[in-house]
Structure formats: structure tokens, C-alpha cells
């Protein structure tokens, strides 16, 4: 399968598959974010997810693909560090503010930075119409965050702290998207890289989650937490794996922009599942976000 994926790089078929994968990742990532925020302490939720990722990924990495080439070990260390910082920022943001406030801020700050980074590091070029699409999508996402923010009734200081961490998380989204795209291309073994990515980048929060659980005065029942973690791990394979493959066979910036339509899916999850309020103005902003993604794709074809 590695050979097939590599044969799609730079082809029209690869671009179409990258679009499908990025949109699939968007839906999966919205569900993933809701699993980390809803129901349990976000540190425990992420720790449980990472526990399942380690258990599922370790045998595949070790016994199916074997050890990475020596030149990939420093690269994988970078992956672990970058994703650890991102996960810390997300856990701290979710701890302080509502899902429908944090998630749009994180996802809205990432696309523009990623597109610029893709131009600098990968030599990608974008049309004026595609830049309009980026502006619509990022602007709609950030306006959605402001709208959600205006409705929050929680402690103002906690909200400000949560927003700072959400902005940090958005910057780290751009960093890890660019870095991961470079790393998977460098590896020459996309599926093997993904196996080691999921294994190594999940050990840290598995340990942090276990320590937090052990030190809680009234820890939650383990079975529901573990089941949530297993579901999150399976979704993470789709969310992170799909977008990494999309950045391999298509344009990094386009994949990053399309993935951020996850904000639309997240708004519906917040509305229907987490019981957070969504009104006509939010629906209009969600349409603007979706329009931005459509414009981005139309700009590619023009």
C-alpha cells in the first residue's frame, strides 16, 4: 500500500483523494475533540485515549513495520515534543473554557499559519480565489468563537486563561501539521511512520492520565473512561492518520484548510450532544466556514 500511496503524490487522483481524506479527518477530529471535552476531566479523557493508542499501536509498530531507519529517530523525537506541547495546550484550554469557545479558536488560527508555512517550506502556490477561501474559513471560525464567547457565563479570568491556551493550541496545530507533513514525506514509509507516530506520541499523556487518576480523591469509574478512550483512539487513527496521508499526496495547505471544516461538525456536536446553544447567527457563520472550504477547492480547479 505504501507504493500505491507514493505513486499518487502530485497526481490529480492524489489531489482528489487528499480532499476526501481531509474532509473525513475534519469530521473525525470534531468527534475526537468532543470526546476529550465531554463527560470526563480532559486530562483523564486524553490519557485514556492515549492508553488505547499505545496498546493498539505498539504491536503494529514493533512487529509489523519494525524499527524505523536511524535517520528517523530524531524526527520522531520532534514529533513527540511538538504533539506533547499541543496536547498540553488543549487540555489546559478545555479545563478552563467551553468546547464551543475553545475549539473554534484553536482551529481558526491554524489554517492561515499553515498555508504560509506550506508556501515557505514546500514551495506551494495558491490562487487569489483560494486565499479568499482561506479568509472566509478562518474568519468564519474566529467569528464563531467570538459569538460563543459572548454567551459564556463562567468566570472571566478562567475564560481568558482558556483563550490564551486555545490560541497556543492553534499555533501548535500549524506547527505539527507542517512538521508531520515534512516527516511523513522524509520517511519514505508512510504507514510505518504513522504506526510509530501513534505509538510514541501517546506515551506521555498515558502516563499523565494514570498519575492524575491515581491522585484523585473520587476518580470516575474506570470502565466508561476506558471505553471512551478506545473510541477516541479509533477516531484518532482516522483524524490524524487521514490528514497526514492527505498532506503526503496533496497540498499541505489545502489539507489543513479543509480539515478545519471540523468546526462546523463540532458546532453540531456541541448543539445536539453537549447541549450547548447554537442559534441562527452561528448557523450563518457555519455556512461561511463551509463556503470558505468550497471556494478553496474551486480556486484549485480554476
C-alpha contacts under 8 A as a table, 3 or more apart, distances in Angstrom:
res1	aa1	res2	aa2	distance
1	X	4	X	5.08
1	X	5	X	6.28
2	X	5	X	5.21
2	X	6	X	6.17
2	X	189	X	6.35
2	X	190	X	6.32
2	X	191	X	6.61
3	X	6	X	5.19
3	X	7	X	6.08
4	X	7	X	5.08
4	X	8	X	6.61
5	X	8	X	5.33
5	X	9	X	7.03
5	X	249	X	7.06
6	X	9	X	5.48
6	X	249	X	7.13
8	X	11	X	5.47
8	X	13	X	6.51
8	X	14	X	4.62
8	X	249	X	5.89
9	X	14	X	5.82
9	X	248	X	6.76
9	X	249	X	4.13
9	X	250	X	6.54
10	X	14	X	6.40
10	X	15	X	7.17
10	X	249	X	6.24
10	X	250	X	6.39
11	X	14	X	5.02
11	X	15	X	6.34
11	X	249	X	7.88
12	X	15	X	5.01
12	X	16	X	6.32
13	X	16	X	5.22
13	X	17	X	6.22
14	X	17	X	5.10
14	X	18	X	5.95
14	X	249	X	5.31
14	X	250	X	6.03
15	X	18	X	4.99
15	X	19	X	6.30
15	X	249	X	6.68
15	X	250	X	4.92
15	X	251	X	7.60
16	X	19	X	5.18
16	X	20	X	6.48
17	X	20	X	5.11
17	X	21	X	6.10
17	X	246	X	7.32
18	X	21	X	5.06
18	X	22	X	6.01
18	X	243	X	7.84
18	X	245	X	7.26
18	X	246	X	4.16
18	X	247	X	7.18
18	X	249	X	6.33
18	X	250	X	5.39
18	X	255	X	6.86
19	X	22	X	5.21
19	X	23	X	6.31
19	X	246	X	7.13
19	X	250	X	7.95
19	X	254	X	7.98
19	X	255	X	6.73
19	X	258	X	7.33
20	X	23	X	5.33
20	X	24	X	6.15
21	X	24	X	4.98
21	X	25	X	6.03
21	X	242	X	5.18
21	X	243	X	6.16
21	X	245	X	7.58
21	X	246	X	5.88
22	X	25	X	4.99
22	X	26	X	6.22
22	X	242	X	6.47
22	X	243	X	5.19
22	X	246	X	6.11
22	X	255	X	5.34
22	X	256	X	7.49
22	X	258	X	5.77
22	X	259	X	5.05
23	X	26	X	4.91
23	X	27	X	6.58
23	X	258	X	5.98
23	X	259	X	5.65
23	X	261	X	7.30
23	X	262	X	7.91
24	X	27	X	5.44
24	X	28	X	6.29
24	X	238	X	7.48
24	X	239	X	7.20
24	X	242	X	7.16
24	X	259	X	7.93
25	X	28	X	5.02
25	X	29	X	5.81
25	X	238	X	6.09
25	X	239	X	4.11
25	X	240	X	6.73
25	X	241	X	7.92
25	X	242	X	5.63
25	X	243	X	5.79
25	X	259	X	6.06
25	X	262	X	7.85
26	X	29	X	5.18
26	X	30	X	6.34
26	X	239	X	6.86
26	X	258	X	7.25
26	X	259	X	4.41
26	X	260	X	6.14
26	X	261	X	5.85
26	X	262	X	4.12
26	X	263	X	7.90
26	X	265	X	7.67
27	X	30	X	5.37
27	X	31	X	6.56
27	X	239	X	7.74
27	X	261	X	7.86
27	X	262	X	5.41
27	X	265	X	6.00
28	X	31	X	5.23
28	X	32	X	6.09
28	X	235	X	5.84
28	X	236	X	7.27
28	X	238	X	6.38
28	X	239	X	4.95
28	X	262	X	7.80
29	X	32	X	4.77
29	X	33	X	6.08
29	X	235	X	7.55
29	X	236	X	7.29
29	X	239	X	5.14
29	X	240	X	7.77
29	X	262	X	6.36
30	X	33	X	5.20
30	X	34	X	6.31
30	X	262	X	5.19
30	X	263	X	6.77
30	X	265	X	5.89
30	X	266	X	4.75
30	X	269	X	7.70
31	X	34	X	5.13
31	X	35	X	6.22
31	X	235	X	7.60
31	X	265	X	7.95
31	X	266	X	7.02
31	X	269	X	7.45
32	X	35	X	5.17
32	X	36	X	6.47
32	X	232	X	5.85
32	X	235	X	6.34
32	X	236	X	6.69
32	X	239	X	7.81
33	X	36	X	5.20
33	X	37	X	6.29
33	X	103	X	7.65
33	X	266	X	7.89
34	X	37	X	5.08
34	X	38	X	5.56
34	X	99	X	7.23
34	X	266	X	7.35
34	X	269	X	7.28
34	X	270	X	7.68
35	X	38	X	5.48
35	X	39	X	7.70
35	X	45	X	7.16
35	X	228	X	7.09
35	X	232	X	6.60
36	X	40	X	7.52
36	X	41	X	7.92
36	X	42	X	5.20
36	X	43	X	7.90
36	X	45	X	5.11
36	X	46	X	5.80
37	X	40	X	6.93
37	X	41	X	7.27
37	X	42	X	5.38
37	X	45	X	7.60
37	X	94	X	6.11
37	X	99	X	6.44
38	X	42	X	7.79
38	X	274	X	6.90
40	X	44	X	6.78
40	X	45	X	6.07
40	X	225	X	7.61
41	X	44	X	5.33
41	X	45	X	6.18
41	X	95	X	7.56
42	X	45	X	4.95
42	X	46	X	6.03
42	X	91	X	5.68
42	X	94	X	6.54
42	X	95	X	6.55
43	X	46	X	5.30
43	X	47	X	5.99
43	X	91	X	5.94
43	X	205	X	7.83
43	X	208	X	7.65
43	X	209	X	5.82
43	X	212	X	7.63
44	X	47	X	4.92
44	X	48	X	5.97
44	X	209	X	4.89
44	X	210	X	7.60
44	X	212	X	7.09
44	X	213	X	6.82
44	X	225	X	7.79
45	X	48	X	5.18
45	X	49	X	6.21
45	X	209	X	7.76
45	X	225	X	6.86
45	X	228	X	7.27
45	X	229	X	6.43
46	X	49	X	5.01
46	X	50	X	6.11
46	X	91	X	7.89
46	X	205	X	6.67
46	X	206	X	7.67
46	X	209	X	7.16
46	X	229	X	7.34
47	X	50	X	5.12
47	X	51	X	6.08
47	X	205	X	4.83
47	X	206	X	4.37
47	X	207	X	7.11
47	X	208	X	6.57
47	X	209	X	4.15
47	X	210	X	6.89
47	X	229	X	7.70
48	X	51	X	5.02
48	X	52	X	6.45
48	X	206	X	6.49
48	X	209	X	6.81
48	X	225	X	6.62
48	X	226	X	5.81
48	X	228	X	7.37
48	X	229	X	4.43
48	X	230	X	7.51
49	X	52	X	5.34
49	X	53	X	6.29
49	X	206	X	7.74
49	X	226	X	7.77
49	X	228	X	7.23
49	X	229	X	3.74
49	X	230	X	6.06
49	X	231	X	7.66
49	X	232	X	5.37
49	X	233	X	5.18
50	X	53	X	4.79
50	X	54	X	6.10
50	X	202	X	4.72
50	X	203	X	6.73
50	X	205	X	6.23
50	X	206	X	5.16
50	X	229	X	7.24
50	X	233	X	6.88
51	X	54	X	5.25
51	X	55	X	6.28
51	X	202	X	7.05
51	X	203	X	7.30
51	X	205	X	7.93
51	X	206	X	4.92
51	X	229	X	7.32
52	X	55	X	5.10
52	X	56	X	5.99
52	X	226	X	7.96
52	X	229	X	6.13
52	X	230	X	5.40
52	X	233	X	5.89
53	X	56	X	5.23
53	X	57	X	5.67
53	X	198	X	6.29
53	X	199	X	6.39
53	X	202	X	6.40
53	X	230	X	7.82
53	X	233	X	5.35
54	X	57	X	5.21
54	X	58	X	5.61
54	X	198	X	7.05
54	X	199	X	4.91
54	X	200	X	7.56
54	X	202	X	6.02
54	X	203	X	6.53
55	X	58	X	5.86
55	X	59	X	7.52
56	X	59	X	6.72
56	X	60	X	7.33
57	X	60	X	5.27
57	X	61	X	6.02
57	X	195	X	5.90
57	X	196	X	7.40
57	X	198	X	6.24
57	X	199	X	5.11
58	X	61	X	5.18
58	X	62	X	5.98
58	X	195	X	7.69
58	X	196	X	7.68
58	X	199	X	5.50
59	X	62	X	5.23
59	X	63	X	5.55
59	X	64	X	7.23
60	X	63	X	5.56
60	X	64	X	4.95
60	X	65	X	6.64
60	X	195	X	6.48
61	X	64	X	5.92
61	X	65	X	5.32
61	X	66	X	6.00
61	X	67	X	7.49
61	X	192	X	6.74
61	X	195	X	5.03
61	X	196	X	5.44
61	X	199	X	7.24
62	X	65	X	6.15
62	X	66	X	4.72
62	X	67	X	6.46
63	X	66	X	5.56
65	X	68	X	7.97
65	X	192	X	5.53
65	X	195	X	7.93
68	X	72	X	6.18
68	X	73	X	7.02
68	X	192	X	7.71
68	X	193	X	7.73
69	X	72	X	5.52
69	X	73	X	7.28
70	X	73	X	5.74
71	X	74	X	6.73
71	X	75	X	7.46
72	X	75	X	5.02
72	X	76	X	6.11
72	X	187	X	6.75
73	X	76	X	5.07
73	X	77	X	6.26
74	X	77	X	5.01
74	X	78	X	6.40
75	X	78	X	5.13
75	X	79	X	6.43
75	X	183	X	6.65
76	X	79	X	4.84
76	X	80	X	6.29
76	X	196	X	7.99
76	X	197	X	7.10
76	X	200	X	7.84
77	X	80	X	5.16
77	X	81	X	6.31
78	X	81	X	5.20
78	X	82	X	6.08
79	X	82	X	5.34
79	X	83	X	6.06
79	X	176	X	7.51
79	X	179	X	7.54
79	X	180	X	7.09
79	X	197	X	7.31
79	X	201	X	6.95
80	X	83	X	5.40
80	X	84	X	5.97
80	X	197	X	7.87
80	X	200	X	6.56
80	X	201	X	4.67
81	X	84	X	5.13
81	X	85	X	6.37
82	X	85	X	5.34
82	X	86	X	6.35
82	X	172	X	7.32
82	X	175	X	7.55
82	X	176	X	6.27
83	X	86	X	4.90
83	X	87	X	6.04
83	X	172	X	7.93
83	X	176	X	6.76
83	X	201	X	6.68
84	X	87	X	5.13
84	X	88	X	6.12
84	X	201	X	7.23
84	X	204	X	7.18
84	X	205	X	7.84
85	X	88	X	5.13
85	X	89	X	6.24
85	X	172	X	7.44
86	X	89	X	5.20
86	X	90	X	6.25
86	X	168	X	7.84
86	X	169	X	5.51
86	X	172	X	5.44
86	X	173	X	7.07
87	X	90	X	5.05
87	X	91	X	6.08
87	X	169	X	7.84
88	X	91	X	5.23
88	X	92	X	6.17
89	X	92	X	5.27
89	X	93	X	6.07
89	X	165	X	5.22
89	X	166	X	6.70
89	X	168	X	6.33
89	X	169	X	5.22
90	X	93	X	5.05
90	X	94	X	6.05
90	X	165	X	6.89
90	X	166	X	6.55
90	X	169	X	5.88
91	X	94	X	5.22
91	X	95	X	6.04
92	X	95	X	5.05
92	X	96	X	6.56
92	X	162	X	6.79
92	X	165	X	6.39
93	X	96	X	5.41
93	X	97	X	6.14
93	X	102	X	6.46
93	X	161	X	7.41
93	X	162	X	4.28
93	X	163	X	6.68
93	X	164	X	7.70
93	X	165	X	5.03
93	X	166	X	5.41
94	X	97	X	5.48
94	X	98	X	6.58
94	X	99	X	6.49
94	X	102	X	6.68
94	X	162	X	6.99
95	X	162	X	7.38
96	X	158	X	5.38
96	X	159	X	6.05
96	X	161	X	6.89
96	X	162	X	4.84
97	X	101	X	6.66
97	X	102	X	6.34
97	X	154	X	7.96
97	X	158	X	7.01
97	X	159	X	5.44
97	X	162	X	5.30
97	X	163	X	7.50
98	X	101	X	5.34
98	X	102	X	6.19
99	X	102	X	5.25
99	X	103	X	5.71
99	X	270	X	7.21
100	X	103	X	5.68
100	X	104	X	6.61
100	X	145	X	7.10
100	X	148	X	6.41
100	X	266	X	7.39
100	X	267	X	6.50
100	X	270	X	6.37
100	X	276	X	7.55
101	X	104	X	6.08
101	X	105	X	6.68
101	X	145	X	5.14
101	X	146	X	7.65
101	X	148	X	5.52
101	X	149	X	5.88
102	X	105	X	5.42
102	X	106	X	6.29
102	X	145	X	7.41
102	X	162	X	7.16
102	X	163	X	6.60
102	X	166	X	5.59
103	X	106	X	5.28
103	X	107	X	6.17
103	X	145	X	7.93
103	X	166	X	7.49
103	X	263	X	7.04
103	X	266	X	7.66
104	X	107	X	5.12
104	X	108	X	5.62
104	X	141	X	5.44
104	X	142	X	6.23
104	X	144	X	6.71
104	X	145	X	5.27
104	X	263	X	5.92
105	X	108	X	5.17
105	X	109	X	6.31
105	X	141	X	7.13
105	X	142	X	5.88
105	X	145	X	5.81
105	X	163	X	7.48
105	X	166	X	5.96
105	X	167	X	6.28
105	X	170	X	6.89
106	X	109	X	5.82
106	X	110	X	6.74
106	X	166	X	5.16
106	X	167	X	5.76
106	X	168	X	7.69
106	X	169	X	5.55
106	X	170	X	3.95
106	X	171	X	7.72
106	X	173	X	7.63
107	X	110	X	5.52
107	X	111	X	7.30
107	X	141	X	7.28
107	X	170	X	5.90
107	X	173	X	7.71
107	X	260	X	5.82
107	X	263	X	7.00
108	X	111	X	6.58
108	X	137	X	7.71
108	X	138	X	4.81
108	X	139	X	7.28
108	X	141	X	5.08
108	X	142	X	5.46
108	X	170	X	7.12
108	X	260	X	7.33
109	X	112	X	6.61
109	X	113	X	7.07
109	X	138	X	6.91
109	X	142	X	7.72
109	X	167	X	6.94
109	X	170	X	5.06
109	X	171	X	6.57
110	X	113	X	5.54
110	X	114	X	6.04
110	X	170	X	4.95
110	X	171	X	5.86
110	X	172	X	7.74
110	X	173	X	5.60
110	X	174	X	4.89
110	X	256	X	7.85
111	X	114	X	5.03
111	X	115	X	6.05
111	X	134	X	7.26
111	X	138	X	6.84
111	X	174	X	6.84
111	X	253	X	7.23
111	X	256	X	5.72
111	X	257	X	5.20
111	X	260	X	7.30
112	X	115	X	5.25
112	X	116	X	6.36
112	X	134	X	6.78
112	X	135	X	8.00
112	X	138	X	7.16
113	X	116	X	5.25
113	X	117	X	6.12
113	X	171	X	7.53
113	X	174	X	5.89
114	X	117	X	4.94
114	X	118	X	5.97
114	X	174	X	4.77
114	X	175	X	7.42
114	X	177	X	7.11
114	X	178	X	6.55
114	X	252	X	7.75
114	X	253	X	5.91
114	X	256	X	6.79
115	X	118	X	5.03
115	X	119	X	6.34
115	X	252	X	7.38
115	X	253	X	4.34
115	X	254	X	7.53
115	X	256	X	7.57
115	X	257	X	7.94
116	X	119	X	5.16
116	X	120	X	6.37
116	X	253	X	7.86
117	X	120	X	5.03
117	X	121	X	5.91
117	X	122	X	7.83
117	X	174	X	8.00
117	X	178	X	6.84
118	X	121	X	5.32
118	X	122	X	5.14
118	X	123	X	6.60
118	X	124	X	5.90
118	X	178	X	6.82
118	X	252	X	6.05
118	X	253	X	5.77
119	X	122	X	5.67
119	X	123	X	4.67
119	X	124	X	4.51
119	X	125	X	6.21
120	X	123	X	5.77
120	X	124	X	7.63
124	X	251	X	7.12
124	X	253	X	7.88
126	X	130	X	6.00
126	X	131	X	6.86
126	X	300	X	7.69
127	X	130	X	5.13
127	X	131	X	6.45
127	X	299	X	6.22
127	X	300	X	7.31
128	X	131	X	5.09
128	X	132	X	6.35
128	X	299	X	7.60
129	X	132	X	5.02
129	X	133	X	6.37
129	X	295	X	6.71
129	X	296	X	6.87
129	X	298	X	7.71
129	X	299	X	4.95
130	X	133	X	4.89
130	X	134	X	6.30
130	X	295	X	6.27
130	X	296	X	4.37
130	X	297	X	7.31
130	X	298	X	7.58
130	X	299	X	4.78
130	X	300	X	6.90
131	X	134	X	4.97
131	X	135	X	6.18
131	X	296	X	7.35
132	X	135	X	5.02
132	X	136	X	6.19
132	X	292	X	7.33
132	X	295	X	7.24
132	X	296	X	7.54
133	X	136	X	5.13
133	X	137	X	6.11
133	X	291	X	7.34
133	X	292	X	4.03
133	X	293	X	6.05
133	X	294	X	7.27
133	X	295	X	4.75
133	X	296	X	4.67
134	X	137	X	5.18
134	X	138	X	5.94
134	X	257	X	6.78
134	X	292	X	6.06
134	X	293	X	7.44
134	X	296	X	6.72
135	X	138	X	5.40
135	X	139	X	5.58
135	X	292	X	7.19
136	X	139	X	5.19
136	X	140	X	5.76
136	X	288	X	6.23
136	X	289	X	6.17
136	X	291	X	7.16
136	X	292	X	4.68
137	X	140	X	5.19
137	X	141	X	6.16
137	X	257	X	7.65
137	X	260	X	7.91
137	X	261	X	7.84
137	X	288	X	6.57
137	X	289	X	4.23
137	X	290	X	6.96
137	X	291	X	7.24
137	X	292	X	4.43
137	X	293	X	6.45
138	X	141	X	5.11
138	X	142	X	6.19
138	X	289	X	7.27
139	X	142	X	5.25
139	X	143	X	6.03
139	X	289	X	7.84
140	X	143	X	5.12
140	X	144	X	6.04
140	X	285	X	5.35
140	X	286	X	6.94
140	X	288	X	5.67
140	X	289	X	5.16
141	X	144	X	5.04
141	X	145	X	6.36
141	X	263	X	6.94
141	X	285	X	7.33
141	X	286	X	7.62
141	X	289	X	6.38
142	X	145	X	4.95
142	X	146	X	6.33
143	X	146	X	4.98
143	X	147	X	6.14
143	X	285	X	7.23
144	X	147	X	5.03
144	X	148	X	6.17
144	X	282	X	6.23
144	X	285	X	6.13
144	X	286	X	7.60
145	X	148	X	5.11
145	X	149	X	5.97
146	X	149	X	4.86
146	X	150	X	6.25
147	X	150	X	5.31
147	X	151	X	6.92
147	X	282	X	7.25
148	X	151	X	5.43
148	X	152	X	6.75
149	X	152	X	5.38
153	X	156	X	7.99
154	X	158	X	7.55
154	X	159	X	6.99
155	X	158	X	5.37
155	X	159	X	6.25
156	X	159	X	4.99
156	X	160	X	6.23
157	X	160	X	5.14
157	X	161	X	6.29
158	X	161	X	5.13
158	X	162	X	6.08
159	X	162	X	4.99
159	X	163	X	6.20
160	X	163	X	5.10
160	X	164	X	6.32
161	X	164	X	5.17
161	X	165	X	6.41
162	X	165	X	5.23
162	X	166	X	6.08
163	X	166	X	4.80
163	X	167	X	6.14
164	X	167	X	5.22
164	X	168	X	6.31
165	X	168	X	4.93
165	X	169	X	6.06
166	X	169	X	4.89
166	X	170	X	6.23
167	X	170	X	4.98
167	X	171	X	6.39
168	X	171	X	5.20
168	X	172	X	6.27
169	X	172	X	5.00
169	X	173	X	6.20
170	X	173	X	5.04
170	X	174	X	6.71
171	X	174	X	5.34
171	X	175	X	6.38
172	X	175	X	4.77
172	X	176	X	5.96
173	X	176	X	5.35
173	X	177	X	5.95
174	X	177	X	5.19
174	X	178	X	6.18
175	X	178	X	5.42
175	X	179	X	6.03
176	X	179	X	4.96
176	X	180	X	5.63
177	X	180	X	5.33
177	X	181	X	6.10
177	X	244	X	7.83
177	X	252	X	7.83
177	X	256	X	7.32
178	X	181	X	5.24
178	X	182	X	6.35
178	X	252	X	7.29
179	X	182	X	5.16
179	X	183	X	6.09
180	X	183	X	4.91
180	X	184	X	6.01
180	X	244	X	6.90
181	X	184	X	5.48
181	X	185	X	6.30
181	X	244	X	6.28
181	X	247	X	5.60
181	X	248	X	6.27
181	X	252	X	6.92
182	X	185	X	5.32
182	X	186	X	6.12
183	X	186	X	4.99
183	X	187	X	6.13
184	X	187	X	5.18
184	X	188	X	7.03
184	X	189	X	7.39
184	X	190	X	5.65
184	X	193	X	6.33
184	X	194	X	7.90
184	X	244	X	7.42
184	X	248	X	6.90
185	X	188	X	6.01
185	X	190	X	7.36
185	X	248	X	6.20
187	X	190	X	6.61
187	X	193	X	6.61
189	X	192	X	5.39
189	X	193	X	6.05
190	X	193	X	5.11
190	X	194	X	6.26
190	X	245	X	7.53
191	X	194	X	5.07
191	X	195	X	6.31
192	X	195	X	5.14
192	X	196	X	6.39
193	X	196	X	5.27
193	X	197	X	5.91
194	X	197	X	4.84
194	X	198	X	6.15
194	X	241	X	6.72
195	X	198	X	5.47
195	X	199	X	6.28
196	X	199	X	5.02
196	X	200	X	5.89
197	X	200	X	5.57
197	X	201	X	5.74
198	X	201	X	5.60
198	X	202	X	6.09
198	X	237	X	7.99
199	X	202	X	5.68
199	X	203	X	6.97
200	X	203	X	5.81
201	X	204	X	6.89
202	X	205	X	6.07
202	X	206	X	6.31
203	X	206	X	5.16
203	X	207	X	6.42
204	X	207	X	5.42
204	X	208	X	6.37
205	X	208	X	4.72
205	X	209	X	5.69
206	X	209	X	5.29
206	X	210	X	6.25
207	X	210	X	5.16
207	X	211	X	6.25
208	X	211	X	5.18
208	X	212	X	6.16
209	X	212	X	5.11
209	X	213	X	6.09
210	X	213	X	5.12
210	X	214	X	6.16
211	X	214	X	5.15
211	X	215	X	6.28
212	X	215	X	5.25
212	X	216	X	6.26
213	X	216	X	5.42
213	X	219	X	5.96
214	X	219	X	7.61
216	X	219	X	5.28
220	X	225	X	7.47
221	X	224	X	6.41
221	X	225	X	6.86
222	X	225	X	5.18
222	X	226	X	6.01
223	X	226	X	5.11
223	X	227	X	6.11
224	X	227	X	5.09
224	X	228	X	6.11
225	X	228	X	5.12
225	X	229	X	6.19
226	X	229	X	4.87
226	X	230	X	6.19
227	X	230	X	5.07
227	X	231	X	6.26
228	X	231	X	5.18
228	X	232	X	6.08
229	X	232	X	4.98
229	X	233	X	6.07
230	X	233	X	5.10
230	X	234	X	6.36
231	X	234	X	5.30
231	X	235	X	6.28
232	X	235	X	5.05
232	X	236	X	5.96
233	X	236	X	4.92
233	X	237	X	6.43
234	X	237	X	5.38
234	X	238	X	6.96
235	X	238	X	5.23
235	X	239	X	6.06
236	X	239	X	4.83
236	X	240	X	5.68
236	X	241	X	7.28
237	X	240	X	5.83
237	X	241	X	5.14
237	X	242	X	7.47
238	X	241	X	5.27
238	X	242	X	5.34
239	X	242	X	5.66
239	X	243	X	6.50
240	X	243	X	5.45
240	X	244	X	6.20
241	X	244	X	5.26
241	X	245	X	6.30
242	X	245	X	5.25
242	X	246	X	6.12
243	X	246	X	4.78
243	X	247	X	6.21
243	X	255	X	6.64
243	X	256	X	7.76
243	X	259	X	7.36
244	X	247	X	5.13
244	X	248	X	6.32
245	X	248	X	4.96
245	X	249	X	6.36
246	X	249	X	5.48
246	X	250	X	5.53
246	X	251	X	7.54
246	X	252	X	7.48
246	X	255	X	6.08
247	X	250	X	5.28
247	X	251	X	5.69
247	X	252	X	4.50
247	X	253	X	7.96
247	X	255	X	6.04
248	X	251	X	7.54
248	X	252	X	7.51
250	X	254	X	7.69
250	X	255	X	7.26
251	X	254	X	5.38
251	X	255	X	6.28
252	X	255	X	5.31
252	X	256	X	6.21
253	X	256	X	5.07
253	X	257	X	6.22
254	X	257	X	5.20
254	X	258	X	6.17
254	X	296	X	7.37
255	X	258	X	5.27
255	X	259	X	6.02
256	X	259	X	5.24
256	X	260	X	6.64
257	X	260	X	5.41
257	X	261	X	7.46
257	X	293	X	6.90
257	X	296	X	8.00
258	X	261	X	5.69
258	X	293	X	5.73
259	X	262	X	5.98
260	X	263	X	5.96
261	X	264	X	5.54
261	X	265	X	7.07
261	X	289	X	6.60
261	X	290	X	6.36
261	X	293	X	7.12
262	X	265	X	5.04
262	X	266	X	5.94
263	X	266	X	4.83
263	X	267	X	6.09
263	X	286	X	7.78
264	X	267	X	5.19
264	X	268	X	6.59
264	X	286	X	5.46
264	X	289	X	7.27
264	X	290	X	7.47
265	X	268	X	5.26
265	X	269	X	6.28
266	X	269	X	4.93
266	X	270	X	6.02
267	X	270	X	5.03
267	X	271	X	6.05
267	X	278	X	7.43
267	X	286	X	8.00
268	X	271	X	4.93
268	X	272	X	5.95
268	X	273	X	7.87
269	X	272	X	5.42
269	X	273	X	5.24
269	X	274	X	6.50
270	X	273	X	5.74
270	X	274	X	4.67
270	X	275	X	5.97
270	X	276	X	5.16
270	X	277	X	7.58
271	X	274	X	6.11
271	X	275	X	5.02
271	X	276	X	4.81
271	X	277	X	5.69
271	X	278	X	5.80
272	X	275	X	5.55
272	X	276	X	7.53
278	X	282	X	5.95
278	X	283	X	7.19
279	X	282	X	5.41
279	X	283	X	6.33
280	X	283	X	4.95
280	X	284	X	6.18
281	X	284	X	5.04
281	X	285	X	6.34
282	X	285	X	5.04
282	X	286	X	6.12
283	X	286	X	4.98
283	X	287	X	6.30
284	X	287	X	5.08
284	X	288	X	6.38
285	X	288	X	4.88
285	X	289	X	6.29
286	X	289	X	5.06
286	X	290	X	6.31
287	X	290	X	5.06
287	X	291	X	6.01
288	X	291	X	4.92
288	X	292	X	6.19
289	X	292	X	5.13
289	X	293	X	6.64
290	X	293	X	5.21
290	X	294	X	6.40
291	X	294	X	5.00
291	X	295	X	6.10
292	X	295	X	5.10
292	X	296	X	6.15
293	X	296	X	5.05
293	X	297	X	6.44
294	X	297	X	5.21
294	X	298	X	6.18
295	X	298	X	4.94
295	X	299	X	5.95
296	X	299	X	5.17
296	X	300	X	6.53
297	X	300	X	5.18
297	X	301	X	6.62
298	X	301	X	5.18
298	X	302	X	6.26
299	X	302	X	5.15
